[in-house]
């Protein structure tokens, strides 16, 4: 290939690489966010959480055991274990799908009367009364519980696989996420526009995406 040919192809390869990387939420919160940042894919994240929790327990979880199901609870606000959000309820479903995809029996806990079911909040299994939790999950081989903590647009996510019989934590998934506008809205928040303090729109936005400006 001639030098001129390489010069012609190089920009194309660079553009293709940028397009492949474009929209990756891992670049959120970095200097590359305006160019390569993107929305957090909760479906993919839930699948990654399930994969991590399945791969680490000792002894391992047992798949295809309808009499020993896994229960996945609604994720809750770490500052108030009785508080959740559309994010907590939606991400519960994403994690559940990840376990079912891998052949594990997951009980639909919305049908269980023993759990604390609150309208518009979900199934809250993180409770200060651990005995109440144990009584509600006698036959489950494991319970998935999770919390999230917010600091502006940063979320600290913690999801644990817990044994209901002795409350032992068998596996943990933790992550630090820089939230995009869509996921902020699931939490009842949105990016701040304008200047000054605004309690309704408290979250600082990222810089505009250069690629979005060029391509869209």
Backbone as JSON Lines, residues from 0, in Angstrom:
{"i":0,"aa":"X","n":[0.85,-1.2,0.0],"ca":[0.0,0.0,0.0],"c":[0.88,1.24,0.0]}
{"i":1,"aa":"X","n":[0.55,2.21,-0.83],"ca":[1.34,3.43,-0.93],"c":[1.11,4.31,0.28]}
{"i":2,"aa":"X","n":[2.04,5.25,0.46],"ca":[1.91,6.18,1.58],"c":[0.64,7.0,1.46]}
{"i":3,"aa":"X","n":[0.29,7.37,0.21],"ca":[-0.94,8.15,0.01],"c":[-2.16,7.33,0.4]}
{"i":4,"aa":"X","n":[-2.14,6.04,0.06],"ca":[-3.26,5.19,0.41],"c":[-3.43,5.07,1.92]}
{"i":5,"aa":"X","n":[-2.31,4.96,2.63],"ca":[-2.39,4.88,4.09],"c":[-2.96,6.15,4.68]}
{"i":6,"aa":"X","n":[-2.57,7.3,4.1],"ca":[-3.1,8.58,4.6],"c":[-4.6,8.69,4.36]}
{"i":7,"aa":"X","n":[-5.07,8.08,3.28],"ca":[-6.5,8.14,2.97],"c":[-7.28,7.23,3.92]}
{"i":8,"aa":"X","n":[-6.73,6.03,4.22],"ca":[-7.45,5.07,5.04],"c":[-7.39,5.39,6.53]}
{"i":9,"aa":"X","n":[-6.32,6.04,6.98],"ca":[-6.14,6.29,8.41],"c":[-7.29,7.08,9.01]}
{"i":10,"aa":"X","n":[-7.73,8.19,8.4],"ca":[-8.87,8.9,9.0],"c":[-10.13,8.04,9.08]}
{"i":11,"aa":"X","n":[-10.33,7.16,8.08],"ca":[-11.49,6.28,8.11],"c":[-11.44,5.31,9.27]}
{"i":12,"aa":"X","n":[-10.24,4.74,9.51],"ca":[-10.09,3.83,10.64],"c":[-10.31,4.55,11.96]}
{"i":13,"aa":"X","n":[-9.78,5.75,12.07],"ca":[-9.96,6.53,13.31],"c":[-11.42,6.86,13.54]}
{"i":14,"aa":"X","n":[-12.13,7.23,12.48],"ca":[-13.55,7.55,12.62],"c":[-14.34,6.32,13.02]}
{"i":15,"aa":"X","n":[-13.98,5.15,12.41],"ca":[-14.68,3.91,12.75],"c":[-14.45,3.55,14.21]}
{"i":16,"aa":"X","n":[-13.2,3.74,14.68],"ca":[-12.9,3.44,16.08],"c":[-13.69,4.34,17.0]}
{"i":17,"aa":"X","n":[-13.82,5.61,16.66],"ca":[-14.59,6.54,17.48],"c":[-16.06,6.16,17.51]}
{"i":18,"aa":"X","n":[-16.58,5.73,16.36],"ca":[-18.0,5.34,16.31],"c":[-18.26,4.1,17.14]}
{"i":19,"aa":"X","n":[-17.3,3.17,17.15],"ca":[-17.46,1.97,17.97],"c":[-17.47,2.32,19.44]}
{"i":20,"aa":"X","n":[-16.58,3.24,19.81],"ca":[-16.49,3.62,21.22],"c":[-17.58,4.6,21.64]}
{"i":21,"aa":"X","n":[-18.17,5.28,20.69],"ca":[-19.15,6.32,21.0],"c":[-20.32,5.74,21.77]}
{"i":22,"aa":"X","n":[-20.75,6.45,22.79],"ca":[-21.9,6.01,23.56],"c":[-21.57,5.09,24.71]}
{"i":23,"aa":"X","n":[-20.28,4.96,25.04],"ca":[-19.9,4.1,26.15],"c":[-19.95,4.88,27.45]}
{"i":24,"aa":"X","n":[-20.79,4.43,28.39],"ca":[-20.95,5.18,29.65],"c":[-19.7,5.15,30.5]}
{"i":25,"aa":"X","n":[-18.74,4.24,30.19],"ca":[-17.5,4.19,30.97],"c":[-16.69,5.47,30.82]}
{"i":26,"aa":"X","n":[-16.96,6.24,29.76],"ca":[-16.25,7.5,29.58],"c":[-16.95,8.66,30.29]}
{"i":27,"aa":"X","n":[-18.14,8.44,30.84],"ca":[-18.81,9.49,31.59],"c":[-17.97,9.88,32.8]}
{"i":28,"aa":"X","n":[-17.92,11.16,33.08],"ca":[-17.16,11.63,34.23],"c":[-15.69,11.8,33.94]}
{"i":29,"aa":"X","n":[-15.26,11.56,32.7],"ca":[-13.87,11.76,32.31],"c":[-13.79,12.9,31.31]}
{"i":30,"aa":"X","n":[-12.57,13.26,30.93],"ca":[-12.4,14.32,29.94],"c":[-12.88,13.91,28.56]}
{"i":31,"aa":"X","n":[-13.05,12.61,28.35],"ca":[-13.53,12.11,27.06],"c":[-15.05,12.07,26.96]}
{"i":32,"aa":"X","n":[-15.74,12.39,28.04],"ca":[-17.2,12.3,28.02],"c":[-17.85,13.12,26.92]}
{"i":33,"aa":"X","n":[-17.41,14.37,26.68],"ca":[-18.06,15.14,25.62],"c":[-17.99,14.47,24.25]}
{"i":34,"aa":"X","n":[-16.99,13.63,24.04],"ca":[-16.81,12.98,22.74],"c":[-17.36,11.56,22.74]}
{"i":35,"aa":"X","n":[-17.05,10.8,23.81],"ca":[-17.32,9.37,23.8],"c":[-18.32,8.92,24.87]}
{"i":36,"aa":"X","n":[-18.84,9.83,25.68],"ca":[-19.76,9.44,26.73],"c":[-21.1,8.98,26.18]}
{"i":37,"aa":"X","n":[-21.89,8.31,27.03],"ca":[-23.18,7.82,26.57],"c":[-24.06,7.37,27.72]}
{"i":38,"aa":"X","n":[-25.25,6.9,27.37],"ca":[-26.21,6.44,28.37],"c":[-25.76,5.11,28.98]}
{"i":39,"aa":"X","n":[-26.15,4.89,30.24],"ca":[-25.9,3.62,30.9],"c":[-26.97,2.63,30.45]}
{"i":40,"aa":"X","n":[-26.54,1.5,29.93],"ca":[-27.45,0.46,29.49],"c":[-27.81,-0.42,30.69]}
{"i":41,"aa":"X","n":[-28.99,-0.2,31.27],"ca":[-29.37,-0.93,32.47],"c":[-29.58,-2.41,32.19]}
{"i":42,"aa":"X","n":[-29.97,-2.76,30.97],"ca":[-30.15,-4.17,30.63],"c":[-28.8,-4.88,30.69]}
{"i":43,"aa":"X","n":[-27.78,-4.3,30.06],"ca":[-26.44,-4.9,30.08],"c":[-25.85,-4.88,31.48]}
{"i":44,"aa":"X","n":[-26.09,-3.8,32.22],"ca":[-25.57,-3.71,33.58],"c":[-26.2,-4.76,34.48]}
{"i":45,"aa":"X","n":[-27.52,-4.94,34.37],"ca":[-28.2,-5.96,35.17],"c":[-27.68,-7.35,34.85]}
{"i":46,"aa":"X","n":[-27.4,-7.6,33.57],"ca":[-26.85,-8.89,33.17],"c":[-25.46,-9.09,33.77]}
{"i":47,"aa":"X","n":[-24.66,-8.03,33.8],"ca":[-23.31,-8.11,34.38],"c":[-23.37,-8.35,35.88]}
{"i":48,"aa":"X","n":[-24.33,-7.73,36.55],"ca":[-24.5,-7.95,37.99],"c":[-24.85,-9.41,38.25]}
{"i":49,"aa":"X","n":[-25.8,-9.95,37.5],"ca":[-26.2,-11.35,37.68],"c":[-25.03,-12.29,37.42]}
{"i":50,"aa":"X","n":[-24.27,-12.02,36.38],"ca":[-23.11,-12.87,36.06],"c":[-22.1,-12.88,37.2]}
{"i":51,"aa":"X","n":[-21.86,-11.71,37.79],"ca":[-20.91,-11.61,38.9],"c":[-21.42,-12.36,40.12]}
{"i":52,"aa":"X","n":[-22.68,-12.19,40.46],"ca":[-23.23,-12.84,41.65],"c":[-23.33,-14.35,41.49]}
{"i":53,"aa":"X","n":[-23.5,-14.82,40.26],"ca":[-23.56,-16.26,40.01],"c":[-22.18,-16.9,40.1]}
{"i":54,"aa":"X","n":[-21.16,-16.19,39.67],"ca":[-19.83,-16.79,39.52],"c":[-19.03,-16.86,40.82]}
{"i":55,"aa":"X","n":[-19.41,-16.14,41.87],"ca":[-18.55,-16.01,43.03],"c":[-18.95,-16.78,44.29]}
{"i":56,"aa":"X","n":[-20.2,-17.19,44.48],"ca":[-20.56,-17.84,45.76],"c":[-19.86,-19.18,45.97]}
{"i":57,"aa":"X","n":[-19.49,-19.45,47.22],"ca":[-18.98,-20.75,47.64],"c":[-19.75,-21.15,48.89]}
{"i":58,"aa":"X","n":[-20.53,-22.28,48.85],"ca":[-20.78,-23.14,47.69],"c":[-21.58,-22.43,46.62]}
{"i":59,"aa":"X","n":[-21.51,-22.95,45.39],"ca":[-22.17,-22.25,44.28],"c":[-23.69,-22.35,44.35]}
{"i":60,"aa":"X","n":[-24.34,-21.43,43.66],"ca":[-25.79,-21.51,43.51],"c":[-26.16,-22.71,42.65]}
{"i":61,"aa":"X","n":[-27.36,-23.21,42.84],"ca":[-27.82,-24.39,42.1],"c":[-28.87,-23.94,41.09]}
{"i":62,"aa":"X","n":[-28.6,-24.13,39.79],"ca":[-29.59,-23.73,38.77],"c":[-30.74,-24.72,38.69]}
{"i":63,"aa":"X","n":[-31.82,-24.28,38.06],"ca":[-32.99,-25.12,37.77],"c":[-33.54,-25.81,39.02]}
{"i":64,"aa":"X","n":[-33.71,-25.03,40.07],"ca":[-34.26,-25.54,41.32],"c":[-35.48,-24.71,41.71]}
{"i":65,"aa":"X","n":[-36.66,-25.02,41.16],"ca":[-37.85,-24.21,41.48],"c":[-38.23,-24.24,42.96]}
{"i":66,"aa":"X","n":[-37.83,-25.3,43.68],"ca":[-38.13,-25.36,45.11],"c":[-37.13,-24.58,45.94]}
{"i":67,"aa":"X","n":[-36.04,-24.14,45.34],"ca":[-35.04,-23.31,46.01],"c":[-34.74,-22.1,45.12]}
{"i":68,"aa":"X","n":[-35.69,-21.2,45.01],"ca":[-35.54,-20.09,44.06],"c":[-34.59,-19.02,44.6]}
{"i":69,"aa":"X","n":[-34.3,-18.11,43.72],"ca":[-33.59,-16.88,44.09],"c":[-34.61,-15.75,44.09]}
{"i":70,"aa":"X","n":[-34.57,-14.92,45.11],"ca":[-35.44,-13.76,45.19],"c":[-34.63,-12.51,44.91]}
{"i":71,"aa":"X","n":[-35.15,-11.65,44.07],"ca":[-34.49,-10.38,43.75],"c":[-35.37,-9.25,44.25]}
{"i":72,"aa":"X","n":[-34.87,-8.5,45.2],"ca":[-35.65,-7.41,45.8],"c":[-35.43,-6.1,45.07]}
{"i":73,"aa":"X","n":[-36.34,-5.18,45.26],"ca":[-36.21,-3.84,44.72],"c":[-35.0,-3.14,45.36]}
{"i":74,"aa":"X","n":[-34.17,-2.5,44.53],"ca":[-33.06,-1.75,45.08],"c":[-33.59,-0.5,45.78]}
{"i":75,"aa":"X","n":[-32.92,-0.12,46.87],"ca":[-33.41,0.98,47.69],"c":[-32.33,2.03,47.9]}
{"i":76,"aa":"X","n":[-32.79,3.19,48.34],"ca":[-31.9,4.3,48.66],"c":[-31.13,3.99,49.94]}
{"i":77,"aa":"X","n":[-29.81,4.04,49.89],"ca":[-29.0,3.7,51.06],"c":[-29.24,4.66,52.22]}
{"i":78,"aa":"X","n":[-29.7,5.86,51.93],"ca":[-29.97,6.83,53.0],"c":[-31.31,6.58,53.68]}
{"i":79,"aa":"X","n":[-32.18,5.8,53.03],"ca":[-33.48,5.48,53.6],"c":[-33.91,4.14,53.01]}
{"i":80,"aa":"X","n":[-33.78,3.07,53.78],"ca":[-34.04,1.73,53.27],"c":[-35.52,1.48,52.96]}
{"i":81,"aa":"X","n":[-36.39,2.41,53.3],"ca":[-37.8,2.3,52.95],"c":[-38.14,3.09,51.69]}
{"i":82,"aa":"X","n":[-37.12,3.66,51.06],"ca":[-37.35,4.51,49.9],"c":[-36.71,3.89,48.66]}
{"i":83,"aa":"X","n":[-37.46,3.87,47.55],"ca":[-36.91,3.4,46.29],"c":[-37.33,4.37,45.2]}
{"i":84,"aa":"X","n":[-37.26,3.95,43.96],"ca":[-37.52,4.84,42.83],"c":[-37.83,3.99,41.61]}
{"i":85,"aa":"X","n":[-38.15,4.66,40.5],"ca":[-38.33,3.93,39.25],"c":[-37.04,3.21,38.85]}
{"i":86,"aa":"X","n":[-35.91,3.81,39.18],"ca":[-34.63,3.16,38.91],"c":[-34.53,1.84,39.68]}
{"i":87,"aa":"X","n":[-34.85,1.87,40.98],"ca":[-34.74,0.67,41.8],"c":[-35.65,-0.44,41.33]}
{"i":88,"aa":"X","n":[-36.87,-0.08,40.9],"ca":[-37.81,-1.09,40.43],"c":[-37.42,-1.63,39.06]}
{"i":89,"aa":"X","n":[-36.95,-0.74,38.18],"ca":[-36.56,-1.16,36.84],"c":[-35.31,-2.04,36.89]}
{"i":90,"aa":"X","n":[-34.33,-1.65,37.71],"ca":[-33.09,-2.41,37.75],"c":[-33.29,-3.77,38.41]}
{"i":91,"aa":"X","n":[-34.26,-3.88,39.3],"ca":[-34.65,-5.18,39.85],"c":[-35.01,-6.14,38.72]}
{"i":92,"aa":"X","n":[-35.78,-5.66,37.76],"ca":[-36.18,-6.5,36.63],"c":[-34.99,-6.88,35.76]}
{"i":93,"aa":"X","n":[-34.05,-5.96,35.58],"ca":[-32.87,-6.25,34.77],"c":[-32.0,-7.33,35.4]}
{"i":94,"aa":"X","n":[-31.83,-7.28,36.71],"ca":[-31.05,-8.31,37.41],"c":[-31.77,-9.65,37.35]}
{"i":95,"aa":"X","n":[-33.09,-9.62,37.56],"ca":[-33.88,-10.85,37.49],"c":[-33.71,-11.53,36.14]}
{"i":96,"aa":"X","n":[-33.77,-10.75,35.06],"ca":[-33.61,-11.32,33.72],"c":[-32.24,-11.97,33.57]}
{"i":97,"aa":"X","n":[-31.21,-11.4,34.19],"ca":[-29.88,-11.99,34.1],"c":[-29.8,-13.36,34.75]}
{"i":98,"aa":"X","n":[-30.48,-13.54,35.89],"ca":[-30.5,-14.85,36.54],"c":[-31.29,-15.87,35.73]}
{"i":99,"aa":"X","n":[-32.46,-15.47,35.23],"ca":[-33.29,-16.37,34.44],"c":[-32.56,-16.8,33.17]}
{"i":100,"aa":"X","n":[-31.85,-15.88,32.56],"ca":[-31.07,-16.18,31.35],"c":[-30.06,-17.29,31.59]}
{"i":101,"aa":"X","n":[-29.55,-17.36,32.82],"ca":[-28.53,-18.36,33.15],"c":[-29.11,-19.63,33.76]}
{"i":102,"aa":"X","n":[-30.43,-19.78,33.7],"ca":[-31.06,-21.02,34.11],"c":[-31.42,-21.14,35.57]}
{"i":103,"aa":"X","n":[-31.43,-20.02,36.3],"ca":[-31.78,-20.07,37.72],"c":[-33.26,-19.75,37.91]}
{"i":104,"aa":"X","n":[-33.89,-20.49,38.81],"ca":[-35.3,-20.24,39.12],"c":[-35.4,-18.99,39.99]}
{"i":105,"aa":"X","n":[-36.19,-18.05,39.55],"ca":[-36.38,-16.8,40.28],"c":[-37.86,-16.68,40.6]}
{"i":106,"aa":"X","n":[-38.18,-16.57,41.87],"ca":[-39.57,-16.44,42.29],"c":[-40.04,-15.01,42.1]}
{"i":107,"aa":"X","n":[-41.23,-14.86,41.54],"ca":[-41.84,-13.54,41.39],"c":[-42.34,-13.1,42.75]}
{"i":108,"aa":"X","n":[-41.58,-12.24,43.42],"ca":[-41.89,-11.91,44.81],"c":[-43.07,-10.97,44.94]}
{"i":109,"aa":"X","n":[-43.56,-10.42,43.84],"ca":[-44.76,-9.58,43.92],"c":[-45.97,-10.39,44.36]}
{"i":110,"aa":"X","n":[-45.9,-11.73,44.23],"ca":[-47.02,-12.58,44.57],"c":[-46.92,-13.12,46.0]}
{"i":111,"aa":"X","n":[-45.85,-12.81,46.73],"ca":[-45.65,-13.36,48.06],"c":[-46.22,-12.39,49.1]}
{"i":112,"aa":"X","n":[-47.1,-12.88,49.93],"ca":[-47.75,-12.03,50.92],"c":[-46.83,-11.67,52.08]}
{"i":113,"aa":"X","n":[-45.78,-12.48,52.29],"ca":[-44.95,-12.26,53.47],"c":[-44.1,-11.0,53.37]}
{"i":114,"aa":"X","n":[-43.83,-10.55,52.13],"ca":[-42.94,-9.42,51.97],"c":[-43.66,-8.11,52.24]}
{"i":115,"aa":"X","n":[-42.87,-7.09,52.53],"ca":[-43.41,-5.76,52.7],"c":[-43.61,-5.16,51.32]}
{"i":116,"aa":"X","n":[-44.86,-5.14,50.87],"ca":[-45.19,-4.61,49.56],"c":[-45.89,-3.28,49.76]}
{"i":117,"aa":"X","n":[-45.28,-2.22,49.23],"ca":[-45.84,-0.88,49.39],"c":[-46.14,-0.31,48.02]}
{"i":118,"aa":"X","n":[-47.33,0.27,47.89],"ca":[-47.75,0.85,46.63],"c":[-46.75,1.91,46.18]}
{"i":119,"aa":"X","n":[-46.37,1.84,44.9],"ca":[-45.45,2.77,44.26],"c":[-44.01,2.64,44.77]}
{"i":120,"aa":"X","n":[-43.73,1.67,45.64],"ca":[-42.36,1.53,46.15],"c":[-41.73,0.21,45.78]}
{"i":121,"aa":"X","n":[-42.52,-0.87,45.68],"ca":[-41.94,-2.14,45.33],"c":[-41.85,-3.07,46.52]}
{"i":122,"aa":"X","n":[-41.04,-4.12,46.38],"ca":[-40.91,-5.13,47.41],"c":[-39.63,-4.84,48.2]}
{"i":123,"aa":"X","n":[-39.78,-4.35,49.4],"ca":[-38.64,-3.87,50.17],"c":[-38.18,-4.97,51.13]}
{"i":124,"aa":"X","n":[-37.06,-5.59,50.81],"ca":[-36.56,-6.67,51.64],"c":[-35.37,-6.24,52.48]}
{"i":125,"aa":"X","n":[-34.81,-5.07,52.2],"ca":[-33.76,-4.55,53.08],"c":[-34.46,-3.92,54.28]}
{"i":126,"aa":"X","n":[-34.3,-4.51,55.41],"ca":[-35.01,-4.06,56.6],"c":[-34.09,-4.1,57.79]}
{"i":127,"aa":"X","n":[-34.36,-3.28,58.77],"ca":[-33.55,-3.29,60.0],"c":[-33.82,-4.57,60.8]}
{"i":128,"aa":"X","n":[-35.0,-5.19,60.57],"ca":[-35.36,-6.4,61.29],"c":[-34.97,-7.6,60.45]}
{"i":129,"aa":"X","n":[-33.77,-8.14,60.65],"ca":[-33.26,-9.22,59.83],"c":[-34.07,-10.49,60.04]}
{"i":130,"aa":"X","n":[-34.7,-10.67,61.19],"ca":[-35.53,-11.84,61.43],"c":[-36.77,-11.82,60.52]}
{"i":131,"aa":"X","n":[-37.3,-10.63,60.29],"ca":[-38.44,-10.5,59.38],"c":[-38.04,-10.92,57.97]}
{"i":132,"aa":"X","n":[-36.84,-10.56,57.56],"ca":[-36.35,-10.97,56.25],"c":[-36.19,-12.48,56.17]}
{"i":133,"aa":"X","n":[-35.63,-13.1,57.21],"ca":[-35.41,-14.54,57.2],"c":[-36.72,-15.3,57.15]}
{"i":134,"aa":"X","n":[-37.73,-14.83,57.88],"ca":[-39.02,-15.51,57.89],"c":[-39.7,-15.44,56.53]}
{"i":135,"aa":"X","n":[-39.44,-14.38,55.79],"ca":[-40.1,-14.19,54.49],"c":[-39.46,-15.0,53.37]}
{"i":136,"aa":"X","n":[-38.3,-15.59,53.61],"ca":[-37.55,-16.23,52.53],"c":[-37.06,-17.62,52.94]}
{"i":137,"aa":"X","n":[-37.9,-18.39,53.61],"ca":[-37.47,-19.66,54.19],"c":[-36.92,-20.63,53.15]}
{"i":138,"aa":"X","n":[-37.54,-20.7,51.99],"ca":[-37.14,-21.71,51.02],"c":[-36.17,-21.19,49.97]}
{"i":139,"aa":"X","n":[-35.9,-19.91,49.94],"ca":[-35.0,-19.36,48.92],"c":[-33.56,-19.77,49.21]}
{"i":140,"aa":"X","n":[-32.82,-20.11,48.16],"ca":[-31.41,-20.43,48.35],"c":[-30.57,-19.17,48.45]}
{"i":141,"aa":"X","n":[-31.1,-18.04,47.98],"ca":[-30.38,-16.78,48.09],"c":[-31.34,-15.63,47.82]}
{"i":142,"aa":"X","n":[-30.99,-14.48,48.37],"ca":[-31.76,-13.26,48.15],"c":[-30.8,-12.2,47.62]}
{"i":143,"aa":"X","n":[-31.22,-11.5,46.57],"ca":[-30.43,-10.41,46.02],"c":[-31.01,-9.09,46.53]}
{"i":144,"aa":"X","n":[-30.2,-8.34,47.23],"ca":[-30.61,-7.04,47.74],"c":[-29.59,-6.0,47.29]}
{"i":145,"aa":"X","n":[-30.02,-4.77,47.19],"ca":[-29.1,-3.75,46.71],"c":[-29.46,-2.36,47.19]}
{"i":146,"aa":"X","n":[-28.45,-1.51,47.23],"ca":[-28.64,-0.12,47.61],"c":[-27.92,0.78,46.6]}
{"i":147,"aa":"X","n":[-28.37,2.01,46.53],"ca":[-27.65,3.0,45.74],"c":[-27.53,4.28,46.56]}
{"i":148,"aa":"X","n":[-26.4,4.95,46.4],"ca":[-26.13,6.21,47.09],"c":[-25.8,7.26,46.03]}
{"i":149,"aa":"X","n":[-26.42,8.44,46.12],"ca":[-26.25,9.47,45.11],"c":[-25.42,10.63,45.64]}
{"i":150,"aa":"X","n":[-24.53,11.14,44.79],"ca":[-23.78,12.36,45.05],"c":[-23.72,13.13,43.75]}
{"i":151,"aa":"X","n":[-24.6,14.13,43.61],"ca":[-24.81,14.83,42.35],"c":[-25.18,13.81,41.28]}
{"i":152,"aa":"X","n":[-24.41,13.67,40.21],"ca":[-24.77,12.69,39.18],"c":[-23.98,11.39,39.3]}
{"i":153,"aa":"X","n":[-23.32,11.18,40.4],"ca":[-22.57,9.96,40.66],"c":[-23.42,9.02,41.52]}
{"i":154,"aa":"X","n":[-23.53,7.76,41.09],"ca":[-24.22,6.75,41.88],"c":[-23.22,5.69,42.32]}
{"i":155,"aa":"X","n":[-23.24,5.39,43.62],"ca":[-22.47,4.27,44.15],"c":[-23.45,3.11,44.33]}
{"i":156,"aa":"X","n":[-23.25,2.07,43.53],"ca":[-24.18,0.94,43.47],"c":[-23.58,-0.25,44.2]}
{"i":157,"aa":"X","n":[-24.38,-0.88,45.06],"ca":[-23.93,-2.07,45.79],"c":[-25.05,-3.1,45.76]}
{"i":158,"aa":"X","n":[-24.76,-4.27,45.18],"ca":[-25.73,-5.36,45.09],"c":[-25.11,-6.59,45.74]}
{"i":159,"aa":"X","n":[-25.85,-7.21,46.67],"ca":[-25.32,-8.35,47.43],"c":[-26.2,-9.58,47.26]}
{"i":160,"aa":"X","n":[-25.55,-10.71,47.25],"ca":[-26.23,-12.0,47.28],"c":[-26.14,-12.52,48.7]}
{"i":161,"aa":"X","n":[-27.29,-12.67,49.36],"ca":[-27.34,-12.95,50.8],"c":[-28.01,-14.29,51.04]}
{"i":162,"aa":"X","n":[-27.47,-15.07,51.98],"ca":[-28.12,-16.3,52.41],"c":[-29.21,-15.95,53.41]}
{"i":163,"aa":"X","n":[-30.47,-16.34,53.17],"ca":[-31.54,-15.98,54.1],"c":[-31.49,-16.76,55.4]}
{"i":164,"aa":"X","n":[-30.73,-17.82,55.47],"ca":[-30.71,-18.65,56.68],"c":[-29.76,-18.1,57.74]}
{"i":165,"aa":"X","n":[-28.64,-17.55,57.33],"ca":[-27.7,-17.02,58.32],"c":[-27.27,-15.59,58.03]}
{"i":166,"aa":"X","n":[-27.91,-14.96,57.03],"ca":[-27.66,-13.57,56.65],"c":[-26.22,-13.34,56.17]}
{"i":167,"aa":"X","n":[-25.52,-14.4,55.76],"ca":[-24.16,-14.26,55.26],"c":[-24.18,-13.68,53.85]}
{"i":168,"aa":"X","n":[-23.28,-12.75,53.58],"ca":[-23.13,-12.18,52.24],"c":[-22.23,-13.11,51.43]}
{"i":169,"aa":"X","n":[-22.75,-13.66,50.35],"ca":[-22.03,-14.67,49.58],"c":[-21.35,-14.1,48.35]}
{"i":170,"aa":"X","n":[-21.8,-12.98,47.86],"ca":[-21.18,-12.34,46.7],"c":[-21.61,-10.88,46.67]}
{"i":171,"aa":"X","n":[-20.76,-10.04,46.1],"ca":[-21.03,-8.6,46.05],"c":[-20.66,-8.07,44.67]}
{"i":172,"aa":"X","n":[-21.5,-7.2,44.16],"ca":[-21.16,-6.41,42.97],"c":[-21.22,-4.94,43.37]}
{"i":173,"aa":"X","n":[-20.15,-4.19,43.1],"ca":[-20.13,-2.76,43.4],"c":[-19.65,-2.0,42.18]}
{"i":174,"aa":"X","n":[-20.21,-0.81,41.99],"ca":[-19.85,-0.02,40.82],"c":[-20.05,1.45,41.13]}
{"i":175,"aa":"X","n":[-19.33,2.27,40.41],"ca":[-19.49,3.72,40.47],"c":[-19.95,4.18,39.1]}
{"i":176,"aa":"X","n":[-21.13,4.79,39.03],"ca":[-21.74,5.15,37.77],"c":[-21.9,6.66,37.67]}
{"i":177,"aa":"X","n":[-21.58,7.2,36.49],"ca":[-21.88,8.6,36.21],"c":[-23.17,8.62,35.39]}
{"i":178,"aa":"X","n":[-24.24,9.07,36.01],"ca":[-25.57,8.92,35.44],"c":[-25.81,9.87,34.28]}
{"i":179,"aa":"X","n":[-26.54,9.38,33.29],"ca":[-26.97,10.18,32.17],"c":[-28.37,10.73,32.46]}
{"i":180,"aa":"X","n":[-28.89,11.51,31.54],"ca":[-30.17,12.17,31.77],"c":[-31.32,11.17,31.91]}
{"i":181,"aa":"X","n":[-31.31,10.1,31.11],"ca":[-32.4,9.13,31.17],"c":[-32.47,8.44,32.53]}
{"i":182,"aa":"X","n":[-31.32,8.01,33.05],"ca":[-31.31,7.33,34.34],"c":[-31.56,8.29,35.49]}
{"i":183,"aa":"X","n":[-31.14,9.53,35.34],"ca":[-31.47,10.52,36.36],"c":[-32.99,10.7,36.48]}
{"i":184,"aa":"X","n":[-33.67,10.66,35.36],"ca":[-35.13,10.82,35.39],"c":[-35.8,9.64,36.08]}
{"i":185,"aa":"X","n":[-35.21,8.45,36.0],"ca":[-35.74,7.31,36.74],"c":[-35.64,7.52,38.25]}
{"i":186,"aa":"X","n":[-34.73,8.39,38.65],"ca":[-34.55,8.73,40.07],"c":[-35.31,9.99,40.46]}
{"i":187,"aa":"X","n":[-36.06,10.54,39.51],"ca":[-36.79,11.77,39.8],"c":[-35.93,13.01,39.73]}
{"i":188,"aa":"X","n":[-34.77,12.92,39.04],"ca":[-33.86,14.05,38.91],"c":[-33.66,14.38,37.43]}
{"i":189,"aa":"X","n":[-33.08,15.53,37.18],"ca":[-32.68,15.87,35.82],"c":[-31.57,16.9,35.87]}
{"i":190,"aa":"X","n":[-30.91,17.08,34.73],"ca":[-29.77,17.98,34.68],"c":[-30.21,19.42,34.96]}
{"i":191,"aa":"X","n":[-29.32,20.14,35.56],"ca":[-29.56,21.54,35.9],"c":[-29.31,22.41,34.67]}
{"i":192,"aa":"X","n":[-30.23,23.33,34.42],"ca":[-30.07,24.26,33.31],"c":[-30.11,25.68,33.86]}
{"i":193,"aa":"X","n":[-29.25,26.53,33.35],"ca":[-29.19,27.89,33.87],"c":[-28.17,27.99,34.97]}
{"i":194,"aa":"X","n":[-28.2,29.09,35.7],"ca":[-27.23,29.35,36.76],"c":[-27.93,29.48,38.08]}
{"i":195,"aa":"X","n":[-27.13,29.42,39.15],"ca":[-27.68,29.57,40.49],"c":[-28.2,28.27,41.05]}
{"i":196,"aa":"X","n":[-28.59,28.3,42.3],"ca":[-29.12,27.11,42.94],"c":[-30.55,26.85,42.48]}
{"i":197,"aa":"X","n":[-30.82,25.61,42.17],"ca":[-32.14,25.23,41.7],"c":[-32.5,23.89,42.31]}
{"i":198,"aa":"X","n":[-33.33,23.86,43.35],"ca":[-33.62,22.59,44.02],"c":[-34.4,21.6,43.16]}
{"i":199,"aa":"X","n":[-35.06,22.1,42.12],"ca":[-35.83,21.2,41.26],"c":[-34.92,20.48,40.27]}
{"i":200,"aa":"X","n":[-33.87,21.15,39.83],"ca":[-32.94,20.58,38.86],"c":[-31.53,20.61,39.44]}
{"i":201,"aa":"X","n":[-31.2,19.73,40.39],"ca":[-29.96,19.88,41.15],"c":[-28.73,19.24,40.53]}
{"i":202,"aa":"X","n":[-28.85,18.58,39.39],"ca":[-27.75,17.79,38.88],"c":[-27.04,18.52,37.76]}
{"i":203,"aa":"X","n":[-25.73,18.61,37.84],"ca":[-24.95,19.31,36.83],"c":[-24.83,18.46,35.57]}
{"i":204,"aa":"X","n":[-25.05,19.06,34.41],"ca":[-25.01,18.29,33.16],"c":[-23.58,18.12,32.67]}
{"i":205,"aa":"X","n":[-23.37,17.11,31.8],"ca":[-22.07,17.0,31.14],"c":[-21.96,18.01,30.02]}
{"i":206,"aa":"X","n":[-20.77,18.17,29.47],"ca":[-20.61,19.04,28.32],"c":[-21.27,18.41,27.11]}
{"i":207,"aa":"X","n":[-21.71,19.22,26.13],"ca":[-22.34,18.65,24.94],"c":[-21.39,17.71,24.2]}
{"i":208,"aa":"X","n":[-21.94,16.67,23.61],"ca":[-21.14,15.69,22.89],"c":[-20.73,16.24,21.54]}
{"i":209,"aa":"X","n":[-19.43,16.22,21.25],"ca":[-18.92,16.71,19.97],"c":[-19.43,15.85,18.82]}
{"i":210,"aa":"X","n":[-19.38,14.52,19.01],"ca":[-19.84,13.62,17.95],"c":[-21.33,13.78,17.67]}
{"i":211,"aa":"X","n":[-22.13,13.96,18.75],"ca":[-23.56,14.19,18.55],"c":[-23.79,15.45,17.73]}
{"i":212,"aa":"X","n":[-22.99,16.48,17.99],"ca":[-23.13,17.74,17.26],"c":[-22.81,17.55,15.8]}
{"i":213,"aa":"X","n":[-21.78,16.74,15.5],"ca":[-21.36,16.54,14.12],"c":[-22.32,15.61,13.38]}
{"i":214,"aa":"X","n":[-22.71,14.5,14.03],"ca":[-23.44,13.45,13.33],"c":[-24.94,13.64,13.35]}
{"i":215,"aa":"X","n":[-25.43,14.36,14.36],"ca":[-26.88,14.49,14.49],"c":[-27.32,15.95,14.44]}
